[in-house]
Amino acid sequence: MRHLVQFILAVTLCTAVTPASAQDVYERKPPYMSIFGLRGYKTIEVEPGLYTFRYGGFRNIFVVTDDGVIATDPINPTAAAVMREEIAKITNQPVKYLVYSHWHWDHVLGGQIFKDDGATFVSHEKCVDHFTFNPHADLVMPDETFSSNHEIKLGGTTLELLYFGPNHSDCNVVMRVKGSKVLFVNDLVTPYYTGFGTMPDYDPGGLRDTLAEMGKLGAERLIGGHGVPIAPASQITEQYAFLNTMLTGVKQALDARTPRSEILASIDLSAYEHLEGMEDQLPRFMERILFYHTMGW
Amino acid sequence: MKTPSLILSLSLAVAGCSTTQEPASSGPATPFGSLGAMTTNIGDGLYTVSAGGARTVFLVGDEGVLVGDPISTPAAEQILGEIRKVTNKPIRYVVYSHSHWDHIRGGQVFKEEGAEIWSQENCLAHIYRNPNPEVAYPDRSYTQKQVLDVGNATVELLYHGPNHSDCSTHMYFPNHKIVHIVDTVQPYAVSGAGGRMNDSYPKLFVDSLQMLEDEVPFERMIPGHGGPIAPRDAVINRRKYQQALLDAVKAEIDKGTPFGKIPDAVSLPKFKDLRGYDQYLAANAQRILIYYTIGW
């Protein structure tokens, strides 16, 4: 009930935070929208207590409870400051937890203002190795880590952190408010996108396995770390099918001794022509899969 | 070469890790790269062999033989044949330069001769996570430094941190003042693998080569492709190129150049004579841009 009151107050007092409407659930990517070309910022309430905040081309979630807020990826110092204001428009509660979805700098910088508010920082333990190896002045180190699945309980709400092994990085987690059918899947699924062509610590086979497991979670909708606010869970299936087509297609081309310059053309990708990145990312994506099959990483 | 598919995968591996698709500089050239083994006698028991699109080394001591990468099963058989032209001593050790399959397949050939396989310990995770039937698991690993002795002939296995991979061994032969560096340095060439070495560590790369230069009095190097031998300056030049690339991309970011335009905006005229400069500079810069964006 208090969620509802907060929700009504938020909508009444502040038009910057909007409840999710049908048009926020994108069944396809609008042709005018470039996934990384978005400007400004926007907060949307996805369902009671669950919000998605976008700053430029980057997106996170936060969960508002009666006892405080669980925030995720602060993105960068500027974005974090805006997010803090956005949260303050919704609740007087402070950010009690800040959870990193994975370790890449384009999502995790700028947490200090939440640290100053007393937030506990949480990540998968493998992220810490990267943070240690690649220090960054704008990065707040996690206070708490975990090695497999993990739960954060606050104000009667439980945020589940689901770990599936190496995929986009080796410390990505899928987040889900317990009982919800919405997943936050930062960089594991970027809706209607091929995926970035140059991904250093990317494990293509691991990501395929993860997408298969994610497909079993019974989700209905998902929130990615870039692009449209909310997409149907069928994006998991589509991304699995696309990645699987690339992995098996490149392997078959190698086995058939197809010259490297002809491998891409040998794979039937007609079902994926609507994905952003088919022109600029696909050749590098293919190259990445080729190295996976020939060099073992 | 035993099967066509192996020939293809080798040629792809060459294309992947060296900066051009030219065949290795020694060994007969074919449309598929360098076939047949070509051995160079460096002297004092040290040899380097070009086979299967890559280059490895072997060291003959009083008590046995140490081999670097086996490269692939057919290449390993060729390398064993080259060793047997020189000595009948037992193969005591194989040392993997790192974990990439274009260098470390075929170890079984030497295991059957009684060799013990070594790698830097970080390679184990990669090799176990992505098993390949042609890649034999290492028997032993080391963390920072390991000296192996085959009888009045030693090699120092040195780990200088992440560079081309996170488990690359610099094999130093103190009697010869030669270091064998696989893939981290291709002499006087820009960064390989289509210019976007995905699991390389762009910034730590510089630290690693600096550590090698500071700590090891090597005078020459043997690379993992092409070759057979290059002066110490090739290492220094590669480190300087990497640093210049890091600096140039950072300067564009600081200037506010749009991300999509940065790879083509970078120009390093001091390094324009490096092999692959025209073809791969933008791809190299794009990889550095990713480093500054995500930290890897």
Interface residues (C-beta under 8 A of the other chain):
Chain A: W103 H104 W105 D106 H130 F133 N134 H136 P166 T198 M199 P200 D201 Y202 G205 L254 D255 R257 R260 R284 E287 R288 L290 F291 T294 M295 G296 W297
Chain B: P4 S5 L8 S9 L12 A13 A15 G16 C17 S99 H100 W101 D102 H126 I127 R129 N130 N132 V135 P162 S165 A193 G194 R196 N198 D199 S200 K203 L204 Q286 R287 I290 Y291 T293 I294 G295 W296
